[in-house]
Amino acid sequence: MRIRLALLTACLSLAATALTSPSAAATGTHLEGRLPSGAAYVMDVPPSWNGTVLLYSHGYSPAGSPNPAQNTPGPAARDKLLAEGYALIGSSYATTGWAVTEAVPDQLATLDLFTQRFGAARRTLAWGTSYGGFVTTMLAERHPGRFDGSLSMCGLVQGGVANWNSTLDPVFTLRTLLAPGSGVPLADFADQAEAVAAAKSLTSKVDAAQRTPEGRARIALAAALHNIPGHNDPAQPKPGPTDWQARQSHQYTAVRGLLQLPAFSWRQEAESRAGGNPSWNTGVDYGVMLARSPLYKEVTELYKEAGLSLRTDLTALDRAPRISADAPALRWMRNTSVLSGRLADPQLNIHTTGDALIPVQAQSAYRRAATAAGSAGLLRQAYVDGPGHCTFTTGETLAALRTLEHRLDTGRWDASPEALNARARAADPAAVPRYAPYRPAAYPRPYDLAHPGDTRS
């Protein structure tokens, strides 16, 4: 073991020297290099480091896409934080796709390199966006001794099993109601080509359905089962609260995006890691799920306008052959990608209310886990009233970070919308902050390690 540790230390030291390009100018030190795993890393340390290091976990990078290291959500936040003395670090993860088994060790290795090069930090914070918010929470739960606190932004904090289950529900609905008997596969893909072909086939059915009132009602039903909001993109005009047609049109665009990548191509990549399909909808009552959705009213109104029977379509869903998980794949996903809710240090989560990719109800799933695990007092969640995925302003992002630091400095939370908006205005006076009171609906199919009943599914 001592020999292995010595070799690992030597490898990390080599990565920090031979593979980096340091520049110690008046602006500070910028380091880039590669970890032994092959992941890239980047570090920026200002000349007057304030003792806090921020370990940033970036969002999902599809398989085969560029995979650069990132250490902040964007350049504006980076410049402000460096000017204030923060050290900023992060890695690329060794692989793209559902890379949680690489992301967590690569981020820890990046932190180790930073400590070797610059010394121990006074305070270490983990933060990340989207899939990186999930990685951040994994780091906080599974390696609490390495961090003082964490900030998950628009995070996939419902965890892997719940994510892939909730991605299955809308495509199952679309296939059953718009392409009955088509045989379009929804899981257990042989390869990426089969997944892409299935996505194209179902997308063509959805495009045709959008041209009819009946089809639009059924697309709205599928959107409701995934909690896709009717205003989910900043480029969309905000529809009125009862403008069902405009809301459905916005949802249709998001449903197409779901089909193009997450529900098929990204699922296949995750299945290849898990060794099969980790998702199921056996025993799911879609009528009950719809009744609990905040989009229930929209669906019922569109069905009325189309002259369709919602009960008939729900019956069709009940009677359609269901999909079962592959037990070894579910076990892999549970072991690698499911959260426990057990926090040892404070965590703040922020989310936009109009997120179609990771619906805001994901926060309810993590609140459920943290409460069951006895960590509710360490968790706070705040909401930005706006459309889109991770569409926070620089001020809103920095306000969340300041709020976490305030909790660490004082031992108490001050995460009200008023406090967050005041901090956001101070950080970015040119932008109007949008934190608002909000309580998301329950996540439709939560799954976490804090509820034994979940893991028996």
Disulfide bonds with the S-S distance in Angstrom:
Cys154-Cys390 1.90
